[in-house]
Amino acid sequence: MNEFGQKGKVPLSERLSVSPEEASALTGIGLTSIREAISSGDLRAKKHGRRTIILPDDLRVWLKTLPDARKPIEESPARRGFYFSAVLRSRLTVGRSGK
């Protein structure tokens, strides 16, 4: 059984709230990004005195709202620019070599 008077003894899975630092460790998302999401209102957090706490359900909701990582190539302007630059470069190279 856990000692509930000692914060370090309660497993994170049983905690009712986590700090921004713990949310960062749990999700693998940087602490700065967690704090920015709280400041912008994207990630809901509560205050208890000076302490910021995040409810696990609010953390899960925020994670679900993050955009998908995989985007088709044609949707990525940077990738499209790279492709066209590579094609143009190959045409310029072909023109210079006399082929």
C-alpha positions in Angstrom: 0.0 0.0 0.0 1.2 3.5 -0.7 2.0 6.2 1.8 -0.4 9.0 0.7 1.4 11.7 2.8 4.5 11.4 0.5 4.2 12.6 -3.0 7.0 10.4 -4.4 5.4 7.2 -3.1 2.2 7.5 -5.1 2.5 6.0 -8.6 1.7 8.4 -11.4 -1.1 6.1 -12.6 -2.9 6.7 -9.3 -2.3 10.5 -9.0 -5.2 12.8 -9.4 -3.0 15.6 -11.0 0.4 16.1 -12.4 2.7 19.1 -12.6 3.9 20.5 -16.0 7.3 18.8 -15.5 5.6 15.5 -14.9 3.3 16.0 -17.9 6.4 16.6 -20.0 8.1 13.4 -18.7 4.9 11.4 -19.2 4.3 12.6 -22.8 7.8 13.1 -24.1 6.8 16.6 -25.1 9.2 19.4 -24.0 8.4 21.4 -20.9 8.4 24.7 -22.9 5.7 23.3 -25.2 3.6 22.1 -22.3 3.8 25.6 -20.7 3.0 27.3 -24.0 0.0 25.1 -24.4 -1.2 26.0 -20.9 -0.6 29.8 -21.6 -2.5 29.7 -24.9 -5.4 27.8 -23.3 -4.9 24.7 -25.5 -4.0 22.6 -22.5 -6.3 23.1 -19.5 -4.6 23.5 -16.2 -5.5 24.6 -12.7 -3.8 26.6 -10.0 -3.5 25.8 -6.3 -1.7 28.7 -4.9 1.5 29.1 -7.0 1.4 25.6 -8.1 0.1 24.6 -11.6 -1.6 21.2 -11.9 -2.9 19.3 -14.8 -5.6 16.7 -14.6 -4.8 13.5 -16.4 -8.0 13.6 -18.4 -7.2 17.2 -19.6 -3.8 16.0 -20.7 -5.3 13.1 -22.7 -7.8 15.5 -24.4 -5.0 17.9 -25.4 -2.9 15.0 -26.8 -5.8 13.9 -28.9 -6.2 17.4 -30.4 -2.6 17.5 -31.6 -2.3 17.3 -35.4 -1.4 14.1 -37.2 2.3 13.8 -38.0 2.0 12.3 -41.4 1.0 14.6 -44.2 0.9 13.8 -47.9 3.9 15.3 -49.7 1.8 17.7 -51.8 0.5 19.4 -48.6 3.9 20.3 -47.4 5.1 23.5 -49.1 8.7 23.0 -47.9 8.8 19.6 -49.4 7.2 20.7 -52.6 9.8 23.5 -52.9 12.5 21.0 -52.4 11.1 18.8 -55.2 10.8 21.6 -57.7 14.3 22.9 -56.8 15.7 19.4 -57.4 13.9 19.1 -60.8 15.1 22.6 -61.8 18.6 21.8 -60.6 18.7 18.6 -62.7 17.5 20.4 -65.8 20.2 23.1 -65.3 22.9 20.5 -64.8 21.7 18.6 -68.0 21.8 21.9 -70.0 25.3 22.7 -68.9 26.8 19.4 -69.6 25.7 19.6 -73.3 23.6 16.4 -73.2 
